[in-house]
Amino acid sequence: MTFNFKSAANSRANLIELRALQVEQLKRDDEIVRKWIENDITAAGAGAPSTIQSVLARAISSVG
């Protein structure tokens, strides 16, 4: 069996492109969660500790 360098290079390029897409998706997800947190804290006013804890719990559960 011979090693196909072109095929290997294409596979590597595809993996790199996939990883870049995953990173972009993570950035978008992070921005969405950040906006949720900002909106929830703003809606809660100064916010009691329990309110802030619930906001953080919601954010963590949405990405986990």
C-alpha positions in Angstrom: 0.0 0.0 0.0 1.4 3.4 -0.9 0.9 6.6 1.0 -1.1 9.2 -0.9 0.3 12.6 0.1 -2.4 14.5 -1.8 -5.2 12.7 0.0 -3.4 13.2 3.3 -3.0 16.9 2.6 -6.6 17.2 1.7 -7.7 15.4 4.9 -5.5 17.7 7.0 -6.9 20.8 5.3 -10.4 19.5 5.9 -9.6 19.0 9.6 -8.1 22.4 9.9 -11.2 24.0 8.2 -13.5 22.0 10.5 -11.6 23.2 13.6 -11.8 26.8 12.4 -15.6 26.4 11.9 -15.9 24.9 15.4 -13.9 27.8 16.9 -16.2 30.3 15.2 -19.3 28.5 16.5 -17.9 28.5 20.0 -17.3 32.3 19.7 -20.9 32.8 18.6 -22.2 30.6 21.4 -20.0 32.5 23.9 -21.4 35.8 22.6 -25.0 34.6 22.9 -24.5 33.4 26.5 -22.8 36.7 27.4 -25.8 38.6 26.1 -28.1 36.4 28.1 -26.2 37.1 31.2 -26.1 40.8 30.6 -29.8 40.9 29.8 -30.7 38.8 32.9 -28.6 40.9 35.2 -30.0 44.1 33.8 -33.5 42.9 34.2 -32.8 41.9 37.8 -31.5 45.4 38.6 -28.8 45.3 41.2 -29.7 41.7 41.7 -29.7 39.7 44.9 -27.0 37.0 45.1 -29.5 34.3 44.4 -30.6 36.0 41.2 -27.0 36.3 40.0 -26.5 32.6 40.9 -29.5 31.6 38.9 -28.2 33.6 35.9 -24.9 31.9 36.1 -26.5 28.5 36.5 -28.6 29.2 33.4 -25.5 30.2 31.4 -23.5 27.1 32.6 -26.3 24.7 31.8 -26.8 26.2 28.3 -23.2 25.5 27.3 -22.6 22.3 29.2 
